[in-house]
Amino acid sequence: MTTPRWLSAVAGLATLLTSLLAAPIAAPIATAADLPAVIRLGGQGAGFGKPYGTGLIGTLQAKGFLEEEFRKDNVKIEWTFFNGTGPAINEALANGLLDFANYGGLPNIVGKAGGLRTRILVSYGVGTIYVAARKDASIASIADLKGRKVAVAKGTINHLSMNRLLLQNGLTEKDVQLVSLTASDQPPALTSGDVDAAFGTLNLLGLRDQGVVRIVADTRGPAQPASFFGALTVIETFADKYPEATRRVVKAYVKAAHWASLEENRGELIDLWSLSGTPRAVLAEDLDGQDLKQRNIPLIDTFYRGQYEEAVRFALDNRLIRNSIDLDAWIDPAHLDAALKELGLESFWTPRTADGKPRA
């Protein structure tokens, strides 16, 4: 009896399906992760209007680690360094002009509480704040600032560091006449006598060398609660859309931190940071005697988390923000952990305890 044609076709299809189901399932072909055409980074400038920065973000840019990471992918890297520091960076993030931002802890917090959907990826290390007083102002210490006109860039990490130093000396912000001035506006105000003192950064050392001010206090040395701290942050939408690019940005950042932590690179590091417009001699003085590994530590450790916890409390107490922030949800150390492992740097930096000392 002849088998009907339709039955033969069905039998053939059944045989084919059986063979396909019995065959091992091949793994899907791996494809390169989607990458953006451009990665836009912003950081704190030195107040001189130059397209360079200092610190780890300045090292990352000047050494070209990020461009090298994405060169084969034809991804363009765009850099912006802001004279207005933290508040200006928050505004740029809010306007969708940046994907990553490297800036201080207090403006990080203000921006996050204000609705910026960011994630903290890695620490930008430790920085020094300087307290300068006019030479003719009869100010020899922080305690002498009571009742005086004192300049600081409000809403920046300098503002937070100032408050911590005041507390250490038995004062609060209410004990001084606070004048909000950016780093670039502080020198002329001190020179003219419009303010008596200022809490700022390296530009105050240059003003000292001109004979205008005396440095009456600073936070040089081991990390302490008043030391600068901040983060490289990423916009959530970018991180979610481009996880591979986010991981590679962090890897390049950790490379920069490692390079900047090596003592043999100290001279070149100072040369690179001087591209920002800060005199080389000033940078050399700022780093003199400093442990580069602790200065440029990228770790999210106990001390770092404690700094953010205290900063959130400060922001709430001073009504800079209305609601607290869930740090566990905000800080995302996964990319940092992956970068340290990939680069073989898991034991290079020593985590710090709550008081800022390297863990034994």
N, C-alpha and C positions, 0 to 999 in steps of 0.2 A: 504494500500500500504506500502510495506516494505521500510524503509529509507536506502538508500545506505550507505555502511560502511564508505566510504570516507567522506560523508556528516556528519555522526555522529561524526567522528573524528574532522572535522573542527568545528562543533558546540561545542564539548567538549573543544577544544582549545580556542574558543572565550569566553566560560564561564569562563575558567581558567584565561584568560587575564583580563576579566572584574573584577573578584574578586581580582586579584592582584593590578589592578589600583585603585580599590575602597579602598583597605586596606591602613592604615596609613603607611607612609614610616618610617622605623626604622632608627634611627641615626646610623652612622657607629661606629663600635666598636673602642674605643680609644686604641691606642697603644703607648708605650713609645717612645719618640723621639729618633732618632738615635744619638748615642754618640760615640765619638772617643775612640780608645783603650788607647791612651795616650794624655795627655795635657801637653805641654812643655812651661814653663815660664822662662823668663830671667829677671834679675834685676841688678842694680848697686851694686857692692861689695864694701867693705871698704878698699880694697888695701892690704889685708893681706893674700890673697890666701886661705881663708876659705870658706866653702860652706854655708855661711849664709850672710844675708844682714841686713841693718837697715831700719828704716822707716816702712811704711805700708806693703811693700812687705816682709820685714823681720818678721814682726808680723804675717802676713798671713801664712808664712812658719812655723815659730817656734811654733805657736799655733795649727797648723794642721787643720785649718778651711776648707781648700780646700779638703784635704784628707777625712775629715769627710763628706763633701757634696757629694762626689762621691764614698764613700766606698761601698755602697750597689750595685753600678753599675759596680764594678770591673774596674774602670777607673784608670790607673796609672798616677801619677803626677810626672813630671820631672822638677827639678830646676837647673838653672845655674846662678851663680853670677860672673860678669865680672869685672876684675881689670881695663880693659880699658874703662869702663863705656860706655857713649853714642856711640861713634864711633864703639866700638867693638860690641855693641848690634845691631846697624844698619847693620853691616856686617853679623851678625848671622841671622837677619831677611831676608836680601837679599839672603842668601844661603839656606833659607828654614829650618833653624834649630830651630825656635821658632814659637809658636802660639800666645803667649802674651808676651809683654815686658813692664817693669816698669822702666822708666828713664826720664831724664830731658827734659824740653821744647825745648831748642835749638836743640839738636840732634834729637828730635822728628821731628822738622820742616825741618832740613837738610835731614833727611831720607825720609820724605814725598815728598819734592820737588825733591828729587833725583829718585823718582819712586817707593818707597815702598808703597804698597797699604794697608795702615793701617787705623784704626779708633780709635779715642780717646773715651774711655769709662768712665773714672772716674779720678778725680784729685788725685795725691799722697800726697797731703798736702803741708805744708810749711817747708822749710829748711833754715838753717843758713849758711852763708858764713863768713869765718874768714880771716882777712888780717894780715899776720905775717911778721915781719921785723927782720933781724939779729940784735942782741943786739949791735954790734959795728958799725952799718950802719948809725947812726945819723938820723933815720927815726922815727918820732913821730906821723905822721898822713898820710892819703892818699895823701894829697897835697905835702908831701915831696918825693913822688915817682917819680916826674918829672926827666927824664934823667936816672933813675935807671934801673937795670936789674930786671925784674919782671916775676915770673913764674906763669903760669896758664895752665890748660889742655884745649887747644884750641878745639873749636867745642863742648864743654860741657856746661852744665848750669852754671858752674863756670865762664866760659868765658863771658857769657851774664851778669851775676851778677857783674863781675869785671867792665865791661864797664859802667853799670848803676852807680856804686859807683864812678868811675872816673868822670863821668859827673856831679854827685852831688857835686864834689869837684873841678870843673873847669878844669878838664883834659879830654883827650881822649886817646885812645889806642896809638896814634901816639906820645904822650908825654913820653912814657916809652919804654924801650928796652924789648920787649916781648919775653919770652922764653917758648916754649910749653913743659910742663912736666906733667906727670900724678901724681896723689896723692901720689903714692908710690915712685916716683922719686924726689919729692920736698924736703923731709927731707935731703937726702944726699947732694943735691945741695945747700941748705941753710947752712948746717953744714960745707961744704968745702969752702963756700964763692963764689961759681960760680954764684949765684944769690943773690940779696939784699933783696928781699921780695917775697911773694907768696900769691895768692888768692886761698884758699882751704877750706877744711872741718875740721872735728874733729881731724885728725892726727896732725894738727898744734898745738893743745892744748897740746898734748903729747910732742911735740918738745919744747914748752915753758917750760914745767915742767922739761925738761932736761937742761934748761938754755941756749939754743941755740938762741931762738927768743923771741920777745915780740909781743903780740897781740895789734895792733894799731887801729883796727876797726872791727866791725862785724855787722850783721843784726839781732841780737837777739831781741825778743820783738814782737810787733804786726806786721802783714804782711805789707810789703812795696814793691815798685817796684823792689828792688834789691834782695828780698827774692827768695830762690829756688822755682821753681814750675816745675811740670812735670805731667805725666799721665801713667795710665795703658792703653796700646794700644793693639789692636788685629789685626791680619792679616785678610783682608776682606774675603778671600776664606774660612777661618775657620768660621768666623761669619756667612757667608751665608749658609754654609753647616751644621753648628751645632749651630743654634740660641739658642736652649734650654741650651746647655752646656755653651755658652757665657753668658747667663743670670745668670746661677748658679755660674760661676766664679766671676761675678761682685757681686752677693749676698754674697759670702764668703769674698770678699774683703771689702765690706761694714761692715760685721761683725767684721773683723779685725780692721777697722777704729773706730768702736764704742767701742770695747774693749780697744783700745789704747787711747781713748779719756776720759776714766773714771779715775778720780783722784785716786780712790782706787787701781788701777792697776799700778800706777807709778813705784813702786819698782820692780815689776815683769817685767814691760816693759823694764826697764833699764837692768835687768838680761838677757832678751831675746836678746836685741840688742848687748849686750857685747859678744854674741856668735860669732859675726862677727870678733872679734879680737880687737875691740876698747875697751880700758880700761873702767871699770865700772865708775870710778871716773870722767873720761872725759865726759861720757854720762850724768852722774848725773849733772855735771856743765852745760852742754849744755841745759838741760831741766829745770834747776833751775829757778823758777819764771815764767815759760812758761805756758800758758793756753793750756792744752792738747787738748781741743776740737777745738781750732783754729789751733793748730799745726798739727793735724791729720784730718783736714776737707777734706772730699772727694767731696764736692759739685762743680759743674760746674756753678759758679755764675758770676755776673757782673765783679768782680775783676779778676777772673780766666780768663775769655774770654779776658779781657783787657790786661792781661799779655801776652797772645798768640798773640794778635794783635800787641803789641809793639815788641815782639820778631820776628815776621815775617818782620816788617819794618827794624829791626836791621839786620836781615839776608840778606835782599835785599840790604840795604845800604852798607854792608860790603862784598857784592858779595859772600856770603856763599851759596846763592841760586840764580837762574836766574829768576824764575817766582813766583808770589805771590800764596797764598794758600787760597782756599775758606773754611774758618773756619766752616761755617754753614754746609757744606757738609762733612767736616772731623770729626767734633765732633758729636757723637751719644749718647745723654743722656738717651735714652729710657730704656736701661737696668738698669742704675742707678736709674731712677725714679721708675721703677718697684721694684727694691730691697728695696729702702727706704719705699715704700708702704707696701711691703710684711712683712718687719721686724718691721713696726710700728715706723720708725725713721724719718718720714717726717718733724718733728719739732725739732729734736734733735740738729742739727747744725743750726746756724744762718747765712744766706747768707750775703756776704759782698758787700758793695757798691764799686764804682770805685776806691776809695782811700784806700781800704783794711779794712775799719772799719766795724764791724758788723752792719747790717741794723737795724735801730731802730724799 
